[in-house]
Amino acid sequence: MNIKRRATRTIAYFSMEVALESPLPTYSGGLGVLAGDMLRSAADLGLFMVGVTLLHRKGYFSQRLDTEGCQSEEPAAWPVDESLHLTDGTCQVEVEGRQVTVRAWRYLIPGASGAVVPVLLLDTDLPGNDPYDRTLTDYLYGGDQRYRLCQEVILGVGGVRMLRAMGYTRVVKFHMNEGHAALLALELFTEAFKQTPQRRQDAIDLVKRLCVFTTHTPLPAGHDQFPLDLAQRVLSPNQWEALQALGCCNGSLNMTFVALHLSNYVNGVTKRHSEVSRTLFPNLAIGSITNGVHSATWTAPAFRALYDRYTPDWREDSFLLRYALGIPLDAIRQAHDEAKQLLIEEVNRWTNAAFDQHAFTIGFARRATSYKRPDLLFYDLDRLRHISVQHGPLQVIFSGKAHPKDEEGKALIHKIFRWAKELTPEVKIAYLPNYNMALGLLLTSGADLWLNTPQPPYEASGTSGMKAAHNGVPSLSVLDGWWLEVLVEGVTGWAIGSRDNGTVFERRDDKDAEELYSKLEETILPLYYSNSPRWAELMRFTIALNASFFNTHRMIQEYVTHAYRDR
């Protein structure tokens, strides 16, 4: 990496997980995919940015599903030295009173502009470190609270020090992608406060000018919190003193509070999520920048070829996808047929479920957890069976991992396997293991309809529907997250629920299931099976209206305008 480039005004983007490539297990789901897409768009647009994350030598986990749908987990070890370049950068971080040496591996993200964005992956597996400390960059979201807090010290404190050790002397903004990275702000405050301990507010103001914070969860329980006695043991004496001076801890070390108090710009990831966040953190200014996805990454090969032909330069300027309105309907149908064939072949290879290329196919893939409500589709098995027989045929593909400690999420996967057996042969159900970027692209491009059924207001954004939109796949979704901003009923998809009440909170399963079934049998399936040109037109509108806006090129330009400028 050129030293002159390091000396350029740079934005440092910190994230506990980053999806670099599908096979590299440095991500667990949406947060990491968003981080990777953000950095890919930065490279496309020639933005001077550097990513900072942990190595995760043993990954999140490899999912195993038995014939009953019971999940077990195995480490997802990967050949680090075959995928990354080991730099000569090292730094020291104090953890629980021990000095821990941190080194950095580098991954380069090439952009359509010819620019390159480096990502530094921090690693503590060095011979001189304590055996426990050598494991701190092994598992993503693994271990107990002690392990997690020690990891966050490596990411936040170690990340700041590593950037300096590697010659990044002009970092003008430190962007924290969720609260896992909040200790970077505490590290900056510790330095400033140590120099002028009598001028606490000046130190806060100095750090705030440097920091940007994006919060991703509307759930209070989703914000990292640690007992103060644990924090005192793990942090260095100087960091603990600075934390006390900061005065934002009320009985626990809340990483979100630290990031909120030390950032000049804070945002949620959709308009609705920002509204919810302001109720969680009243009296704080929380803006809104709606998430997106990296267009070229999440477009199937058949659609990439289509866009290259009809909307040249779309890779550099995703807004050009609005001109998809000029693509012939037959070309869109053909591209979708190619994408669907790849998906059906993969399903049949994994499951021997005899899925049919010509049957209406619903996709549902995301983390397996209760608020996502993957079981809503199965609320009335007889009704679902009747819909398939009378209006179908209908087949559904699921995928997603449950966190190893989420027993309720694991139980949901098990139930889906049981329901699949009960619904055979009228409704074919498949559950594909090890949901990752490659499988995500197959699913979001090959399904005929993308289904999203979270319990409002717990869906902060929901980017899988954006990926589907890049391939012309419409959504049937609860009105939450991004879907509130984009839906044109019957033009780009359909809603479960309505905007009539002004707010969309805590919906009943029975009412949502009834709406879901009604939309399928009265509108969606009849349209799909009896009016192919109209369905293709709906796909074209989905690309032109949804994909052209809900992408990370637009998103990162909003960050440049609202978050990265000097304030």
Secondary structure, DSSP 8 states (H G I E B T S, - for coil): --HHHHTS-EEEEEES----STTS----SHHHHHHHHHHHHHHHTT--EEEEEE--TT-S-EEEE-TT--EEEE-----HHHHSEEEEEEEEEEETTEEEEEEEEEEEEE-TTS-EEEEEEEE---TTS-HHHHTTTT-TT-S-HHHHHHHHHIIIIIHHHHHHHTT---EEEEEEESGGGTHHHHHHHHHHHHH-TT-HHHHHHHHHTTEEEE-----GGGS-EEEHHHHHHHS-HHHHHHHHHHT--SSEEEHHHHHHHT-SEEEESSHHHHHHHHHHSTTS--EE----B-TTTTS-HHHHHHHHHHSTTTTT-GGGGGGGGGS-HHHHHHHHHHHHHHHHHHHHHHH-----TTSEEEEEES---GGG-TTGGGS-HHHHHHHHHHH--EEEEEE----TT-HHHHHHHHHHHHHHHHHTTTEEEEEESS--HHHHHHHHHH-SEEEE---TT--S---HHHHHHTTT--EEEES-TTHHHH--BTTTEEEES-STTS---S--HHHHHHHHHHHIIIIIHHHHHH-HHHHHHHHHHIIIIIITTSBHHHHHHHHHHHTSS--
